């Protein structure tokens, strides 16, 4: 039975974790909105709804939802194609309704068919991406937007070339802030008495120190001062009316627009798949090993997207980066996700000018550790030791995610896993052994519990390799099902080739004859034991 944890009994863990996720989510929400060609505040709205609404409705304890980098290209293209942001919001609303329907249709159960090595490969790949993408930000080179996970970047660079571009664009002040932040983040857990102060997370201390250090540089008129383009850029409304204008309603007059429905279906499909993948990943990170009802999750995401659209927000999914930061920060229940959403809206309304003092280099330090923990070399070693059938799909998924994107990388990993599963089944369909006896060679072929048509090729190859004048025992004592193709193959071998080449065949556990009823009824095997 899964261990149940009361959500209000772990606030000493959940509140600090929610604060860490808030610090990570803030620049990501803004960066994804910027890259999507949408109003910056729409990213905050999506983060708030993902935290509070989806967090409340979801059964996941660690998953955090918000605007997703994987939807950026879709959103940018859709807004341009539809011609207006409010028309796009109608597509998001319809996509949410589609997700709710998928939840009632129990489409979430497909997540049970994602192999663990593919999920772990996805996590490792995202870890590598996060780490590599944050290196430029840590050195004060912020040409690419925060939250970009694509290998090919909008600025014309790629994940690796961007790092080389840093060499001629290092900002010493940002680099110093990132190093100090890393020292705080790493050292915080090493100091005994600080470990007991759970309500003050290291990330918050790193952010405060980063702000103070940069303010000192500014006050000293030092060249080390981090300029505004290297700081968080949260919109600052000048009045309540301007703040109210940040919320946009969907254009319901476009309900019959065919393009709207195409965009909606695309968002629903991609967002649902990404959510299911991230939920599986979040469950893997749960130290209590609680499992999320994915059908409920699809409904929660659907409702979240409907609410986000009605308020003028971007579409959302469950997001690995925020979920990982949540798990690493020690979250126990979904209160952490809810708290991060509350912090987003409160801070955006009351203290945006303070948030705009946070250096991106400090947040890069936080994400560098998140990326390292996801792509820890110990994970690679673990799957390497489990053999090629586990390691190769894992490493291909990881590389696929790094060099393409999350969905393509996972699809590639799934294809390789399926090929390996089929290959493994082919090899395990029978056991081929040869024993030496004084009266000659006896070749044993022991069939597995199930032998399908996929095993026909391997068994045919084995039978064709049996030499003349041999003695063969084909044992089906433990076999529950044998495909007709394989039965015909064995029957032909015994009746024709064995006689022609003086091969003595003994069938054990088989039945003498089998009949196929061609009356349209279910195909039945009728066996009578056969002895040679």
MOLINFEN-V368707 format. One record per pair of residues at least 24 apart in sequence whose ideal C-beta (glycine too) atoms are under 10 Angstrom apart, sorted by the first residue. I is the first residue (numbers start at 1). J is the second residue. Records with the same first field share a line. If there is no record, write none. Layout:
I->J, J
//
This chain:
2->286, 288, 289, 290, 291
3->288, 289, 290
4->288, 290
5->61, 288, 290, 332, 333
6->332, 333, 335
7->61, 332, 333, 334, 335, 336, 338
8->333, 335
9->332, 333, 335
10->61, 330, 331, 332, 333, 335, 336
11->199, 332, 333, 335, 336, 339
12->198, 199, 330, 332
13->198, 199, 329, 330, 331, 332, 333, 335, 336
14->61, 326, 329, 330, 331, 332, 333, 334, 335, 336, 337, 338, 339, 340
15->198, 199, 201, 331, 335, 336, 339, 340, 343
16->197, 198, 199, 200, 201, 202, 203, 204, 329, 330, 331, 336, 339
17->62, 64, 198, 201, 203, 325, 326, 327, 328, 329, 330, 331, 332, 333, 335, 336, 337, 339, 340
18->51, 55, 64, 201, 326, 329, 331, 334, 335, 336, 337, 338, 339, 340, 341, 342, 343
19->199, 200, 201, 203, 204, 207, 329, 336, 339, 340, 343
20->201, 202, 203, 204, 207, 322, 325, 326, 328, 329, 330, 331, 336, 340, 366, 370
21->47, 51, 64, 66, 203, 319, 321, 322, 323, 324, 325, 326, 327, 328, 329, 331, 336, 337, 339, 340, 341, 343, 344
22->47, 51, 64, 203, 204, 322, 325, 336, 339, 340, 341, 342, 343, 344, 346, 347, 355
23->201, 203, 204, 206, 207, 232, 325, 329, 340, 343, 355, 358, 362, 363, 366, 367
24->64, 66, 146, 203, 319, 321, 322, 324, 325, 326, 329, 340, 363, 366, 367, 370
25->50, 51, 64, 65, 66, 67, 147, 319, 321, 322, 325, 326, 337, 340, 341, 343, 344
26->146, 232, 234, 340, 343, 344, 347, 348, 355, 358, 363
27->137, 142, 145, 146, 147, 231, 232, 233, 234, 355, 358, 360, 363, 364, 367
28->66, 67, 68, 69, 145, 146, 147, 148, 319, 321, 322, 325, 363, 367
29->66, 67, 146, 147, 234, 313, 314, 316, 322, 344, 348
30->67, 145, 146, 147, 232, 233, 234, 235, 355
31->67, 69, 72, 142, 144, 145, 146, 147, 148, 232, 233, 360
32->66, 67, 68, 69, 70, 71, 72, 75, 145, 146, 147, 148, 149, 314, 316, 319
33->67, 72, 75, 145, 147, 235, 313, 314
34->72, 145, 146, 147, 148, 154, 233
35->67, 69, 72, 73, 75, 76, 144, 145, 146, 147, 148, 150, 153, 154
36->67, 69, 71, 72, 73, 74, 75, 76, 77, 78, 79, 85, 88, 145, 147, 314, 315
37->72, 75, 76, 77, 78, 79, 80, 85, 88
38->67, 72, 75, 76, 79, 85, 88, 89, 248, 312, 313, 314
39->85, 235, 245, 246, 247, 248, 312, 313, 314
40->233, 234, 235, 246
41->234, 235, 237, 243, 245, 246, 247, 248, 311, 312, 313, 348
42->67, 75, 85, 88, 89, 92, 246, 247, 248, 308, 311, 312, 313, 314, 315
43->67, 147, 234, 235, 313, 314, 316, 344
44->234, 235, 246, 313, 314, 344, 345, 347, 348, 349, 352
45->246, 247, 248, 307, 308, 309, 310, 311, 312, 313, 314, 316, 344, 345, 348
46->71, 92, 304, 305, 307, 308, 309, 311, 312, 313, 314, 315, 316, 317, 344
47->308, 313, 314, 316, 319, 322, 340, 341, 343, 344, 345, 348
48->307, 308, 311, 313, 340, 341, 342, 343, 344, 345, 346, 348
49->303, 304, 305, 306, 307, 308, 309, 310, 311, 313, 314, 316, 341, 344, 345
50->300, 301, 304, 305, 307, 308, 313, 314, 316, 317, 318, 319, 322, 337, 340, 341, 344
51->304, 316, 322, 334, 336, 337, 338, 339, 340, 341, 342, 343, 344, 345
52->304, 307, 337, 338, 339, 340, 341, 342, 344, 345
53->300, 301, 303, 304, 305, 306, 307, 308, 316, 338, 341
54->275, 297, 299, 300, 301, 302, 303, 304, 305, 307, 308, 316, 317, 318, 334, 337, 338, 341
55->300, 304, 333, 334, 335, 336, 337, 338, 339, 340, 341, 342
56->300, 303, 304, 334, 335, 337, 338, 341
57->296, 297, 299, 300, 301, 302, 303, 304, 334
58->275, 279, 282, 292, 293, 296, 297, 299, 300, 301, 303, 304, 318, 334, 337, 338
59->279, 290, 291, 292, 293, 294, 295, 296, 297, 300, 334
60->275, 278, 279, 282, 283, 286, 290, 291, 292, 293, 294, 296, 297, 300, 318, 323, 333, 334, 337
61->282, 283, 286, 288, 290, 292, 326, 327, 331, 332, 333, 334, 335, 336, 337
62->279, 281, 282, 283, 284, 285, 286, 287, 288, 290, 292, 318, 322, 323, 324, 326, 327, 331, 332, 333, 334, 336, 337
63->275, 278, 279, 280, 281, 282, 283, 285, 286, 292, 297, 300, 301, 317, 318, 319, 320, 322, 323, 326, 327, 334, 337
64->278, 282, 318, 319, 320, 321, 322, 323, 324, 325, 326, 327, 331, 334, 336, 337, 338, 340, 341
65->271, 275, 278, 279, 297, 300, 301, 304, 305, 308, 316, 317, 318, 319, 322, 323, 337, 341
66->147, 304, 308, 313, 314, 316, 317, 318, 319, 321, 322, 323, 337, 340, 341, 344
67->147, 308, 313, 314, 315, 316, 317, 319
68->147, 149, 270, 271, 274, 275, 278, 314, 315, 316, 317, 318, 319, 320, 321, 322, 406
69->126, 129, 133, 145, 146, 147, 148, 149, 150, 274, 317, 319, 320, 321, 405, 406
70->149, 150, 270, 271, 273, 274, 277, 278, 317, 319, 320, 405, 406, 407
71->266, 267, 270, 271, 274, 314, 315, 316, 317
72->145, 147, 148, 149, 150, 154, 314
73->150, 154, 270, 405
74->263, 266, 267, 270, 271, 315
75->263, 267, 314, 315
76->154
77->263, 266
78->259, 260, 262, 263, 264, 266, 267, 315
79->263
81->259, 262, 263
82->251, 254, 257, 259, 260, 262, 263
83->251, 254, 257, 259
84->248, 251, 254
85->248, 250, 251, 312, 314
86->248, 249, 250, 251, 252, 253, 254, 309, 312
87->250, 251, 252, 253, 254, 257, 259, 260, 263
88->248, 250, 251, 254, 260, 263, 264, 267, 309, 314, 315
89->248, 249, 250, 251, 252, 254, 260, 308, 309, 310, 311, 312, 313, 314, 315
90->249, 250, 251, 252, 253, 254, 255, 257, 260, 261, 263, 264, 309
91->250, 254, 257, 259, 260, 261, 262, 263, 264, 265, 266, 267, 268, 309, 315
92->250, 260, 263, 264, 267, 268, 271, 305, 306, 308, 309, 310, 312, 313, 314, 315, 316
93->249, 250, 252, 255, 260, 264, 305, 306, 307, 308, 309, 310, 315
94->250, 255, 260, 261, 263, 264, 265, 267, 268, 305, 306, 309
95->260, 261, 263, 264, 265, 266, 267, 268, 269, 270, 271, 272, 301, 302, 305, 306, 309, 315
96->264, 267, 268, 271, 299, 301, 302, 303, 304, 305, 306, 307, 308, 309, 310, 315, 316
97->264, 268, 302, 303, 305, 306, 309
98->261, 264, 265, 267, 268, 269, 271, 272, 298, 302, 305
99->264, 267, 268, 269, 271, 272, 275, 297, 298, 299, 300, 301, 302, 303, 304, 305, 306, 315, 317
100->268, 298, 299, 300, 301, 302, 303, 305, 306
101->268, 298, 299, 302
102->268, 269, 272, 276, 295, 298, 299, 301, 302
103->272, 293, 294, 295, 296, 297, 298, 299, 300, 301, 302, 303
104->295, 298, 299, 302
105->295, 298
106->294, 295, 298
107->272, 273, 276, 294, 295, 298
108->272, 275, 276, 279, 292, 293, 294, 295, 296, 297, 298, 299, 301
109->276, 293, 294, 295
110->272, 273, 276, 294
111->272, 273, 275, 276, 277, 278, 279, 280, 283, 292, 294, 295, 297, 298
112->276, 280, 291, 294
113->414
114->276, 277, 279, 280, 281, 410, 413, 414, 417
115->280, 390, 393, 394, 397, 413, 414, 416, 417, 418, 420, 421
116->280, 284, 383, 390, 393, 394, 417
117->383, 386, 389, 390, 391, 392, 393, 394, 395, 396, 397, 398, 413, 416, 417, 420
118->277, 280, 393, 394, 396, 397, 398, 400, 409, 410, 411, 412, 413, 414, 415, 416, 417
119->277, 278, 280, 281, 283, 284, 394, 397, 410, 413
120->280, 281, 284, 374, 379, 380, 382, 383, 390, 393, 394, 397, 398, 413
121->379, 380, 383, 390, 391, 392, 393, 394, 395, 396, 397, 398, 399, 400, 401, 409, 410, 412, 413, 416, 417
122->277, 278, 280, 281, 284, 320, 374, 394, 397, 398, 400, 401, 406, 407, 409, 410, 413
123->277, 278, 280, 281, 282, 284, 285, 320, 323, 324, 373, 374, 375, 379, 397, 398, 401
124->371, 374, 375, 376, 377, 379, 380, 383, 394, 395, 397, 398, 399, 401, 402
125->149, 320, 374, 375, 394, 395, 396, 397, 398, 399, 400, 401, 402, 403, 404, 405, 406, 409, 410, 413
126->278, 281, 319, 320, 321, 324, 370, 371, 374, 375, 398, 401, 402, 406, 409
127->320, 321, 324, 370, 371, 372, 373, 374, 375, 376, 379, 398, 401, 402
128->159, 371, 372, 374, 375, 398, 399, 401, 402
129->159, 320, 321, 371, 374, 375, 398, 401, 402, 403, 405, 406, 409
130->320, 321, 324, 325, 364, 367, 368, 369, 370, 371, 372, 373, 374, 375
131->367, 368, 369, 370, 371, 372, 373, 374, 375
132->158, 159, 160, 162, 163, 368, 371, 375, 402
133->159, 162, 163, 364, 367, 368, 371
134->178, 360, 361, 363, 364, 365, 366, 367, 368, 369, 370, 371
135->159, 162, 163, 166, 178, 364, 368, 371
136->162, 163, 164, 165, 166, 169, 170, 360, 364
137->166, 174, 178, 230, 359, 360, 361, 362, 363, 364, 365, 367, 368
138->166, 170, 171, 174, 175, 177, 178, 179, 181, 182, 360, 361, 362, 363, 364, 365, 367, 368
139->163, 166, 167, 169, 170, 171, 172, 174, 175, 178, 361, 364
140->166, 169, 170, 171, 172, 173, 174, 175, 176, 177, 178, 226, 227, 229, 230, 359, 360, 361, 364
141->165, 166, 167, 168, 169, 170, 171, 174, 175, 230, 360, 361
142->169, 171, 174, 226, 227, 229, 230, 231, 359, 360, 361, 364
143->169, 229
146->232, 233, 360, 363, 364, 367
147->319, 321, 367
149->320, 321, 401, 402, 405, 406
150->404, 405, 406
151->401, 402, 403, 404, 405
152->403, 404, 405
158->403
159->402, 403
160->402, 403
171->223, 224, 225, 226, 227, 230, 359, 361
172->217, 222, 223, 224, 226
173->213, 214, 217, 218, 222, 223, 224, 225, 226, 227, 230, 359, 361
174->210, 214, 224, 225, 226, 227, 230, 231, 359, 360, 361, 362, 364
175->224, 361
176->210, 213, 214, 217, 224, 226, 361
177->206, 209, 210, 211, 213, 214, 217, 224, 226, 230, 359, 360, 361, 362, 364, 365
178->206, 210, 359, 360, 361, 362, 363, 364, 365, 366, 368
179->361, 365
180->206, 209, 210, 213, 361, 362, 365
181->205, 206, 207, 209, 210, 213, 359, 361, 362, 363, 364, 365, 366, 368, 369
182->206, 361, 362, 364, 365, 366, 368, 369
183->209, 365
184->208, 209, 210, 362, 365
185->362, 365, 366, 368, 369
186->365, 369
198->330
201->329, 330, 366
202->329, 366, 369
203->325, 328, 329, 362, 363, 365, 366, 369, 370
206->362, 363, 365, 366
207->232, 355, 357, 358, 359, 362, 363, 365, 366
208->358, 362
209->362
210->357, 358, 359, 360, 361, 362, 363, 365
211->354, 355, 357, 358, 359, 362
212->357
213->359, 361, 362
214->357, 358, 359, 361, 362
215->357
217->359
218->357
226->357, 358, 359, 360, 361, 362
227->359
228->356, 357
229->360
230->359, 360, 361
231->355, 356, 357, 358, 359, 360, 361, 362
232->352, 354, 355, 356, 357, 358, 359, 360, 362, 363
233->352, 355, 356, 360
234->344, 347, 348, 351, 352, 353, 354, 355, 356, 358
235->348, 352, 356
236->348, 351, 352, 353, 355, 356
237->348, 349, 352
240->349
243->348, 349
245->312
246->311, 312, 348
247->310, 311, 312, 313
248->309, 310, 311, 312, 313
249->309, 310, 311, 312
250->306, 309, 310, 311, 312
263->315
264->305, 309, 315
267->305, 315, 317
268->298, 301, 302, 305, 315
269->407
270->315, 317, 406, 407
271->298, 301, 302, 304, 305, 315, 316, 317, 318
272->297, 298, 301, 302, 317
273->317, 406, 407, 410, 411
274->301, 316, 317, 318, 319, 320, 405, 406, 407, 410
275->300, 301, 302, 304, 316, 317, 318, 319
276->301, 317, 318
277->317, 318, 320, 406, 407, 410
278->317, 318, 319, 320, 321, 322, 323, 324, 406
279->317, 318, 323
280->318
281->318, 320, 323, 324, 327, 374
282->318, 319, 320, 322, 323, 324, 326, 327
283->323
284->327
285->320, 323, 324, 326, 327, 328, 331, 373, 374
286->327, 331, 332
287->327, 330, 332
288->332, 333
290->333
292->318
317->406
320->370, 374, 406
321->367, 370, 371, 374
322->370
324->367, 370, 371, 373, 374
325->366, 367, 369, 370, 373
326->370
327->370, 373
328->366, 369, 370, 373, 374
329->366, 370
375->402
388->420
389->416, 417, 420, 421, 423, 424
390->417, 420
392->416, 417, 419, 420
393->417, 418, 419, 420, 421
422->452, 454, 455
423->454, 458
425->450, 451, 452, 454, 455, 458
426->452, 454, 455, 456, 457, 458, 459
427->455, 458
428->455, 458
429->454, 455, 456, 458, 459, 462, 479, 482, 486
430->455, 458, 459, 462, 474, 475, 476, 479, 486
431->475
432->458, 459, 462, 465, 466
433->473
434->466, 470, 472
435->471, 473
437->471
439->471
440->469, 470, 471, 504
441->466, 467, 469, 470, 471, 472
442->470, 471, 472, 473, 504, 506
443->467, 470, 471, 472, 473, 474, 503, 505
444->471, 472, 473, 474, 475, 506, 508
445->472, 473, 474, 475, 476, 490, 505
446->473, 474, 475, 476, 477, 478, 479, 508, 509
447->474, 475, 476, 477, 478, 479, 482, 486, 490, 508, 509, 510
448->476, 478, 479, 480, 481, 482
449->476, 478, 479, 480, 481
450->479, 480, 481, 482, 483
451->476, 479, 480, 481, 482, 483, 485, 486, 487, 490
452->481, 482, 483, 485, 486
453->483, 484, 485, 486
454->483, 485, 486
455->482, 483, 485, 486, 489
456->483, 484, 485, 486, 488, 489
457->485, 489
458->486
459->485, 486, 489, 490, 493
460->485, 486, 489, 490, 492, 493
463->489, 490, 492, 493, 494, 497, 498, 503, 505
464->493, 497
466->493, 497, 498, 501, 503, 505
467->501, 503
468->497, 498, 500, 501, 502, 503
469->501, 502, 503, 504
470->498, 501, 502, 503, 504, 505
471->503, 504, 505, 506
472->498, 503, 504, 505, 506, 507, 532
473->504, 505, 506, 507, 508, 532
474->505, 506, 507, 508, 509, 510
475->506, 507, 508, 509, 510
476->507, 508, 509, 510, 511, 527
477->508, 509, 510
478->509
479->509, 510
481->525
482->510, 511, 514, 525, 527
483->525
484->514, 516, 523, 525
487->511, 514, 525, 527
488->514
491->530
494->530, 532
498->532
504->532
505->532
506->530, 531, 532
507->531, 532
508->532
//
